[in-house]
Amino acid sequence: MLLNTIESLKNEINTLQEKYFQILRTNRKLNEKLLELYLLYKISLTLSTSVDLQQVLKAIKEIFQTSFNVDQFSIMLFDEHDEKLFVRSSFGIPKEEVAFANFPEAKYIFFKAIHRAQPIYINDISKQAQYDYHPGKRSQQGAFVSMPLLSANKQPFGVLNLQRSQINSFTKSELKLLERITEQIARVIDRTLLFSYTKALSITDELTKIYNRRYFNQRYEREIIRAKRYGRTLTIMMFDIDYFKHYNDTHGHLMGDEVLAKVAHLLDSNIRQADILARYGGEEFVLILPEIDQEQALQAAEKLRGIIEDYHFPGEEKQPNGKVSISVGLATFPGDAGDSHTLLDLADQALYTAKASGRNAVGYCLDPAKCTFKVYKPKPIPLVETDNYSKPLASLQIAASAG
């Protein structure tokens, strides 16, 4: 009787143990599913609340910081030409190494994930020492996961990398979970990039890749309001390519388009980050220079005019003045005008003055009350004699001339 009772209890204990382990397995699966649903919800919420790439990347970074126990994290995206990878979000990697942007394909393991369009998992990176896993000199130990970010048409546009310092530290269930949430992350980033690209198209001139007139009109009014509010200066410049119709008629519109694009690039490459350059129409460009007075603007305009004059454009020797050049007109707030419409009109009249003087010149408003304009003529830099040669006195500043 006692033996039967003991045997019965033993069977009950075994049954309870089996049920206990079943409950643990079920509970673990439920927790994994809950984590997956939570992460997918968080990622979807990110898309519904922000279309700004930096905000999206920040939210994804926070998800991995709080929900995954990883030592290193990075999201890398290709540039607009799909030529170079850049680290756009990360933690666990020193800042000076994040800025490193030269990733030879043969050297870095994550390019395998990109080219294969499939995840790469290395359970012990010390056994794959021929590859690098992050920029700079990193500790070659632990486990590494690289998940390609695929667009809607299954083309890789970046990669998500995770690393733990312990080998074999990513479980099969974690890897499956990472695959599922990476798909969702890729959708979010892809849509955000598409939105940014579409937005850029709406404000960018297709040929010259600078802002278009629509964006200029919006930004110009905001900058004038800001200048009024804080009592600051602002200069508006208008540029016109001299004898551009003659260039088009001589060389054709394709070469003319190349000149337009190159002039835009030269201007855009030689202005401040705070300045706003736009194509105004045809061969005309317009530039907003916040917190720049007339004297500073005249020197800046002369510099830009000289850059275009010094650049060699194909076929420019057939131009009436033997060069591709620009004429510039400028007006300054509040000295020349106190409203946006009048200021722009004065800059246009100053441009006409420059063109009427023979082109390849800078015009400016001499007296807005009398509506008189002048062509800027920089004062020559005095020469100082030294031994057997002369050189400019570099300490002197070019000043605006009223004559």
Secondary structure, 3 states (H helix, E strand, C coil): CHHHHHHHHHHHHHHHHHHHHHHHHHHHHHHHHHHHHHHHHHHHHHHHHCCCHHHHHHHHHHHHHHHCCCCEEEEEEECCCCCCEEEEEEECCCHHHHCCCCCCCCCECHHHHHHHCCCEEECCHHHHCCCECCCCCCCCCCEEEEEEEECCCCCEEEEEEEEECCCCCCCHHHHHHHHHHHHHHHHHHHHHHHHHHHHHHHHECCCCCCECHHHHHHHHHHHHHHHHHHCCCEEEEEEEECCHHHHHHHHCHHHHHHHHHHHHHHHHCCCCCCCEEEEEECCEEEEEEECCCHHHHHHHHHHHHHHHHHCCCCCHHHCCCCCCCEEEEEEEECCCCCCHHHHHHHHHHHHHHHHHCCCCCEEEEEECCCCEEEECCCCCCCEEEECCEEEECCCCCCCCCCC
